[in-house]
Amino acid sequence: MRIIVSCNSNIFFSIRSFMSNKTINFSHRSTLFLFVTKYHAEMEDKNLTLEQEAQIKEKAAALKAEKKVRKVYPMVVFGDTDCGEKEFYVAYMGEPTFPQFSKFMAASKKDEVNAMRQLARDCFLDGDKELVDNESLFLFGLMSQLSEIITTRQSLLVN
């Protein structure tokens, strides 16, 4: 799910969900605004080493050949080591097939979060299955990256 946040003034903000195009307005005093502000202030910048990145890309290329898929999307989510999680998790996701995408679109009209989870289950090729199965890792990690596998190509109508 891609969420677009726009600022209309210094005080009021709106959030628009990519899939449903619903807008939620909130002010700087709202709990959501305070949570997002606190969350971003507390986040530390985490990165992969060049070696880790190379290993991930190498495995993605091997999976692409092995599974005979058009594209493999390696998605990395950093864990919270203070809570006993690994340093980072990797899920290798395939591009959804027509039936998988159709199922996702139908389900997203009813429940976007469950639709995203089903899409993750359907497109998961390899890697750390915890990213799909663990609620926290999915909701606050993988789900925000899944829009990458359903982003449409650039297109143009020429009349």
Backbone as CSV, one residue per row, in Angstrom:
resi,resn,N_x,N_y,N_z,CA_x,CA_y,CA_z,C_x,C_y,C_z
1,MET,0.847,-1.159,0.000,0.000,0.000,0.000,0.895,1.223,0.000
2,ARG,0.725,2.079,-0.937,1.470,3.317,-0.988,0.602,4.400,-0.375
3,ILE,1.147,5.146,0.548,0.410,6.227,1.188,1.060,7.530,0.797
4,ILE,0.265,8.450,0.327,0.761,9.753,-0.081,0.331,10.764,0.967
5,VAL,1.284,11.475,1.532,0.989,12.490,2.544,1.203,13.843,1.904
6,SER,0.215,14.694,1.991,0.380,16.037,1.446,0.068,17.075,2.507
7,CYS,0.778,18.151,2.435,0.614,19.231,3.406,-0.098,20.372,2.702
8,ASN,-1.279,20.744,3.180,-2.038,21.837,2.581,-1.719,23.167,3.242
9,SER,-1.263,23.124,4.457,-0.840,24.324,5.186,0.116,23.865,6.263
10,ASN,0.479,24.736,7.153,1.366,24.357,8.244,0.668,23.451,9.245
11,ILE,-0.649,23.453,9.233,-1.383,22.781,10.298,-2.093,21.519,9.828
12,PHE,-2.655,21.496,8.637,-3.476,20.375,8.200,-2.768,19.543,7.138
13,PHE,-2.906,18.242,7.281,-2.293,17.294,6.361,-3.371,16.342,5.876
14,SER,-3.123,15.685,4.764,-4.054,14.653,4.320,-3.268,13.451,3.866
15,ILE,-3.883,12.287,4.019,-3.284,11.038,3.582,-4.226,10.434,2.554
16,ARG,-3.646,9.992,1.431,-4.448,9.355,0.401,-3.873,7.974,0.150
17,SER,-4.709,6.982,0.308,-4.293,5.614,0.043,-4.213,5.406,-1.460
18,PHE,-3.124,4.776,-1.923,-2.879,4.571,-3.345,-3.985,3.728,-3.982
19,MET,-4.414,2.678,-3.319,-5.361,1.758,-3.936,-6.802,2.271,-3.914
20,SER,-7.218,2.866,-2.797,-8.628,3.222,-2.687,-8.893,4.693,-2.969
21,ASN,-7.847,5.506,-3.029,-7.968,6.923,-3.295,-8.835,7.626,-2.252
22,LYS,-8.872,7.112,-1.024,-9.611,7.733,0.064,-8.702,8.743,0.748
23,THR,-9.244,9.873,1.121,-8.451,10.908,1.777,-8.868,11.019,3.231
24,ILE,-7.865,11.093,4.106,-8.101,11.294,5.534,-7.373,12.576,5.908
25,ASN,-8.081,13.537,6.455,-7.456,14.786,6.874,-7.177,14.739,8.365
26,PHE,-6.069,15.306,8.780,-5.756,15.380,10.199,-4.904,16.612,10.466
27,SER,-4.911,17.055,11.695,-4.166,18.261,12.053,-2.881,17.893,12.770
28,HIS,-2.052,18.899,13.008,-0.772,18.674,13.681,-0.957,18.206,15.119
29,ARG,-2.149,18.314,15.661,-2.402,17.870,17.033,-2.875,16.424,17.103
30,SER,-3.100,15.817,15.969,-3.643,14.455,15.962,-2.594,13.432,16.390
31,THR,-3.091,12.293,16.877,-2.223,11.206,17.316,-1.380,10.679,16.168
32,LEU,-1.973,10.544,14.964,-1.244,10.030,13.819,-0.059,10.920,13.479
33,PHE,-0.282,12.220,13.449,0.803,13.146,13.133,1.914,13.035,14.174
34,LEU,1.538,12.951,15.444,2.543,12.854,16.504,3.300,11.539,16.404
35,PHE,2.596,10.442,16.097,3.246,9.133,15.953,4.239,9.151,14.798
36,VAL,3.806,9.645,13.633,4.676,9.674,12.461,5.893,10.547,12.732
37,THR,5.694,11.700,13.345,6.803,12.596,13.661,7.776,11.922,14.620
38,LYS,7.250,11.279,15.677,8.097,10.600,16.659,8.823,9.430,16.000
39,TYR,8.118,8.674,15.167,8.696,7.514,14.503,9.879,7.929,13.632
40,HIS,9.704,8.969,12.841,10.781,9.403,11.964,11.940,10.000,12.746
41,ALA,11.660,10.646,13.852,12.727,11.224,14.667,13.569,10.129,15.314
42,GLU,12.946,8.983,15.655,13.652,7.907,16.338,14.327,6.932,15.376
43,MET,13.991,6.967,14.098,14.559,6.022,13.143,16.027,6.339,12.897
44,GLU,16.842,5.305,12.938,18.239,5.484,12.573,18.415,4.985,11.150
45,ASP,19.339,5.584,10.449,19.596,5.189,9.071,20.342,3.863,9.056
46,LYS,19.758,2.843,8.421,20.388,1.526,8.331,20.670,1.232,6.864
47,ASN,21.798,0.599,6.621,22.188,0.254,5.266,22.788,-1.135,5.237
48,LEU,22.786,-1.725,4.050,23.460,-2.994,3.829,24.906,-2.710,3.444
49,THR,25.760,-3.672,3.713,27.133,-3.559,3.227,27.126,-3.863,1.731
50,LEU,28.177,-3.495,1.040,28.275,-3.790,-0.388,28.261,-5.295,-0.637
51,GLU,28.873,-6.042,0.262,28.891,-7.507,0.151,27.483,-8.091,0.300
52,GLN,26.726,-7.605,1.297,25.358,-8.082,1.499,24.489,-7.752,0.287
53,GLU,24.637,-6.542,-0.219,23.870,-6.120,-1.386,24.200,-6.997,-2.609
54,ALA,25.478,-7.296,-2.795,25.907,-8.140,-3.911,25.330,-9.547,-3.784
55,GLN,25.333,-10.103,-2.564,24.785,-11.442,-2.345,23.286,-11.480,-2.656
56,ILE,22.575,-10.435,-2.254,21.124,-10.357,-2.495,20.852,-10.279,-3.995
57,LYS,21.600,-9.448,-4.704,21.421,-9.315,-6.157,21.762,-10.622,-6.880
58,GLU,22.798,-11.294,-6.412,23.203,-12.564,-7.011,22.113,-13.621,-6.835
59,LYS,21.549,-13.692,-5.639,20.487,-14.665,-5.386,19.243,-14.328,-6.209
60,ALA,18.925,-13.043,-6.359,17.768,-12.629,-7.157,17.944,-13.067,-8.614
61,ALA,19.143,-12.909,-9.137,19.418,-13.331,-10.518,19.291,-14.849,-10.664
62,ALA,19.789,-15.588,-9.664,19.689,-17.047,-9.699,18.231,-17.497,-9.626
63,LEU,17.433,-16.846,-8.790,16.010,-17.186,-8.677,15.257,-16.878,-9.966
64,LYS,15.611,-15.783,-10.595,14.962,-15.404,-11.853,15.157,-16.503,-12.896
65,ALA,16.377,-17.022,-12.976,16.675,-18.087,-13.933,16.017,-19.402,-13.518
66,GLU,16.104,-19.722,-12.233,15.567,-20.990,-11.726,14.046,-21.056,-11.838
67,LYS,13.368,-19.995,-11.442,11.899,-19.983,-11.421,11.301,-19.552,-12.757
68,LYS,12.158,-19.096,-13.675,11.718,-18.646,-14.998,10.636,-17.560,-14.897
69,VAL,10.936,-16.539,-14.092,10.020,-15.408,-13.943,10.618,-14.193,-14.644
70,ARG,9.768,-13.260,-15.007,10.213,-12.071,-15.726,11.072,-11.167,-14.856
71,LYS,10.701,-11.032,-13.586,11.415,-10.120,-12.702,11.342,-10.627,-11.264
72,VAL,12.428,-10.457,-10.529,12.477,-10.776,-9.096,12.767,-9.490,-8.346
73,TYR,11.952,-9.230,-7.334,12.116,-8.032,-6.508,12.654,-8.445,-5.142
74,PRO,13.933,-8.205,-4.867,14.431,-8.481,-3.518,14.040,-7.319,-2.599
75,MET,13.359,-7.634,-1.506,12.897,-6.607,-0.569,13.529,-6.850,0.785
76,VAL,14.178,-5.815,1.317,14.898,-5.908,2.581,14.151,-5.112,3.641
77,VAL,13.973,-5.737,4.793,13.381,-5.070,5.955,14.361,-5.245,7.109
78,PHE,14.710,-4.145,7.750,15.629,-4.208,8.875,14.867,-4.595,10.136
79,GLY,15.416,-5.553,10.860,14.791,-6.025,12.081,15.161,-5.162,13.277
80,ASP,14.496,-5.416,14.382,14.761,-4.727,15.639,15.515,-5.709,16.531
81,THR,16.831,-5.589,16.560,17.657,-6.537,17.312,17.393,-6.448,18.807
82,ASP,16.892,-5.316,19.285,16.544,-5.172,20.708,15.379,-6.079,21.094
83,CYS,14.582,-6.470,20.106,13.429,-7.348,20.346,13.715,-8.789,19.932
84,GLY,14.977,-9.104,19.697,15.348,-10.467,19.341,15.224,-10.789,17.864
85,GLU,14.994,-9.789,17.027,14.884,-10.036,15.596,16.267,-10.031,14.953
86,LYS,16.319,-10.564,13.737,17.564,-10.548,12.969,17.896,-9.114,12.565
87,GLU,19.148,-8.922,12.143,19.582,-7.594,11.702,18.760,-7.124,10.504
88,PHE,18.549,-8.030,9.542,17.691,-7.712,8.407,17.093,-8.995,7.836
89,TYR,15.979,-8.825,7.130,15.254,-9.915,6.492,15.164,-9.602,4.999
90,VAL,15.177,-10.649,4.193,15.065,-10.465,2.742,13.963,-11.377,2.211
91,ALA,13.077,-10.797,1.418,12.061,-11.578,0.706,12.278,-11.347,-0.778
92,TYR,12.307,-12.423,-1.533,12.426,-12.344,-2.983,11.032,-12.551,-3.549
93,MET,10.507,-11.496,-4.150,9.134,-11.512,-4.637,9.127,-11.523,-6.158
94,GLY,8.191,-12.285,-6.724,8.020,-12.321,-8.174,6.922,-11.367,-8.596
95,GLU,6.934,-10.997,-9.847,5.862,-10.172,-10.391,4.576,-10.998,-10.380
96,PRO,3.448,-10.416,-9.953,2.212,-11.211,-9.902,1.738,-11.628,-11.291
97,THR,1.187,-12.827,-11.356,0.580,-13.309,-12.592,-0.779,-12.638,-12.750
98,PHE,-1.409,-12.827,-13.885,-2.735,-12.252,-14.115,-3.735,-12.711,-13.042
99,PRO,-3.842,-14.037,-12.774,-4.796,-14.470,-11.741,-4.459,-13.904,-10.344
100,GLN,-3.176,-13.828,-10.004,-2.781,-13.280,-8.699,-3.157,-11.806,-8.600
101,PHE,-2.908,-11.057,-9.659,-3.222,-9.628,-9.643,-4.730,-9.416,-9.606
102,SER,-5.461,-10.229,-10.343,-6.919,-10.132,-10.346,-7.488,-10.410,-8.951
103,LYS,-6.958,-11.447,-8.295,-7.389,-11.776,-6.934,-7.077,-10.621,-5.986
104,PHE,-5.898,-10.025,-6.149,-5.502,-8.883,-5.321,-6.461,-7.708,-5.517
105,MET,-6.768,-7.369,-6.766,-7.648,-6.229,-7.039,-9.040,-6.439,-6.456
106,ALA,-9.567,-7.649,-6.596,-10.894,-7.939,-6.043,-10.879,-7.832,-4.521
107,ALA,-9.854,-8.391,-3.884,-9.764,-8.354,-2.419,-9.497,-6.955,-1.891
108,SER,-8.793,-6.130,-2.656,-8.445,-4.791,-2.175,-9.654,-3.877,-2.062
109,LYS,-10.723,-4.206,-2.759,-11.949,-3.409,-2.652,-12.619,-3.606,-1.301
110,LYS,-12.358,-4.751,-0.684,-12.963,-5.074,0.609,-12.018,-4.773,1.764
111,ASP,-10.745,-5.176,1.647,-9.785,-5.041,2.749,-8.372,-4.940,2.182
112,GLU,-7.837,-3.743,2.124,-6.532,-3.522,1.499,-5.390,-4.262,2.194
113,VAL,-5.408,-4.305,3.517,-4.303,-4.935,4.247,-4.273,-6.433,3.986
114,ASN,-5.416,-7.084,4.081,-5.470,-8.522,3.794,-5.159,-8.806,2.322
115,ALA,-5.572,-7.906,1.443,-5.254,-8.074,0.019,-3.741,-7.999,-0.194
116,MET,-3.075,-7.080,0.472,-1.623,-6.958,0.355,-0.931,-8.199,0.918
117,ARG,-1.467,-8.731,2.009,-0.872,-9.928,2.599,-1.024,-11.132,1.677
118,GLN,-2.185,-11.250,1.057,-2.396,-12.348,0.113,-1.483,-12.193,-1.099
119,LEU,-1.307,-10.964,-1.558,-0.396,-10.713,-2.665,1.028,-11.129,-2.283
120,ALA,1.427,-10.813,-1.050,2.758,-11.200,-0.573,2.895,-12.718,-0.547
121,ARG,1.883,-13.412,-0.070,1.927,-14.881,-0.042,2.018,-15.459,-1.454
122,ASP,1.241,-14.876,-2.359,1.204,-15.379,-3.735,2.512,-15.124,-4.481
123,CYS,3.156,-14.012,-4.229,4.340,-13.608,-5.001,5.658,-13.984,-4.330
124,PHE,5.602,-14.504,-3.100,6.824,-14.876,-2.386,7.503,-16.040,-3.106
125,LEU,8.778,-15.845,-3.463,9.542,-16.894,-4.143,10.512,-17.587,-3.202
126,ASP,11.185,-16.801,-2.364,12.234,-17.343,-1.503,12.613,-16.271,-0.486
127,GLY,13.402,-16.696,0.486,13.896,-15.745,1.474,13.304,-15.978,2.851
128,ASP,13.208,-14.917,3.606,12.714,-14.979,4.985,11.192,-14.904,5.009
129,LYS,10.560,-16.060,5.165,9.089,-16.160,5.165,8.459,-15.363,6.309
130,GLU,9.264,-15.048,7.335,8.759,-14.260,8.462,8.214,-12.913,8.003
131,LEU,8.733,-12.385,6.914,8.248,-11.094,6.414,6.789,-11.164,5.995
132,VAL,6.337,-12.318,5.598,4.939,-12.495,5.220,4.114,-12.956,6.422
133,ASP,4.669,-13.849,7.239,3.921,-14.478,8.326,3.862,-13.667,9.621
134,ASN,4.910,-12.931,9.941,4.962,-12.161,11.183,4.229,-10.833,10.986
135,GLU,3.218,-10.576,11.819,2.395,-9.378,11.648,3.207,-8.088,11.676
136,SER,4.095,-7.955,12.631,4.875,-6.722,12.760,5.805,-6.521,11.569
137,LEU,6.521,-7.566,11.184,7.429,-7.447,10.049,6.671,-7.164,8.753
138,PHE,5.485,-7.754,8.630,4.699,-7.503,7.427,4.119,-6.096,7.422
139,LEU,3.383,-5.748,8.471,2.678,-4.462,8.507,3.608,-3.264,8.454
140,PHE,4.689,-3.322,9.204,5.549,-2.152,9.343,6.849,-2.274,8.570
141,GLY,6.936,-3.292,7.714,8.149,-3.487,6.928,7.838,-3.798,5.479
142,LEU,7.418,-5.026,5.224,7.230,-5.492,3.855,6.081,-4.799,3.126
143,MET,4.975,-4.569,3.808,3.780,-4.056,3.144,4.050,-2.749,2.396
144,SER,4.842,-1.874,2.972,5.100,-0.591,2.314,5.916,-0.749,1.038
145,GLN,6.638,-1.854,0.902,7.452,-2.089,-0.295,6.697,-2.825,-1.400
146,LEU,5.578,-3.451,-1.049,4.865,-4.279,-2.028,4.316,-3.487,-3.212
147,SER,4.129,-2.199,-3.038,3.624,-1.401,-4.160,4.582,-1.462,-5.346
148,GLU,5.859,-1.780,-5.079,6.845,-1.893,-6.156,6.484,-2.991,-7.152
149,ILE,5.891,-4.067,-6.677,5.598,-5.173,-7.602,4.289,-4.976,-8.360
150,ILE,3.512,-3.965,-7.972,2.261,-3.712,-8.693,2.258,-2.333,-9.350
151,THR,3.408,-1.680,-9.380,3.504,-0.389,-10.052,3.366,-0.608,-11.546
152,THR,2.526,0.199,-12.169,2.296,0.051,-13.596,3.460,0.646,-14.386
153,ARG,3.592,0.169,-15.579,4.614,0.701,-16.476,4.166,2.062,-17.001
154,GLN,5.130,2.834,-17.422,4.787,4.097,-18.045,4.143,3.786,-19.392
155,SER,3.066,4.473,-19.688,2.382,4.240,-20.952,1.903,5.567,-21.529
156,LEU,1.547,5.543,-22.769,1.155,6.760,-23.465,0.143,6.400,-24.532
157,LEU,-0.897,7.176,-24.627,-1.898,6.984,-25.668,-1.598,7.976,-26.789
158,VAL,-1.455,7.463,-27.977,-1.180,8.320,-29.126,-2.378,8.221,-30.056
159,ASN,-3.078,9.368,-30.269,-4.213,9.340,-31.192,-3.800,9.965,-32.507
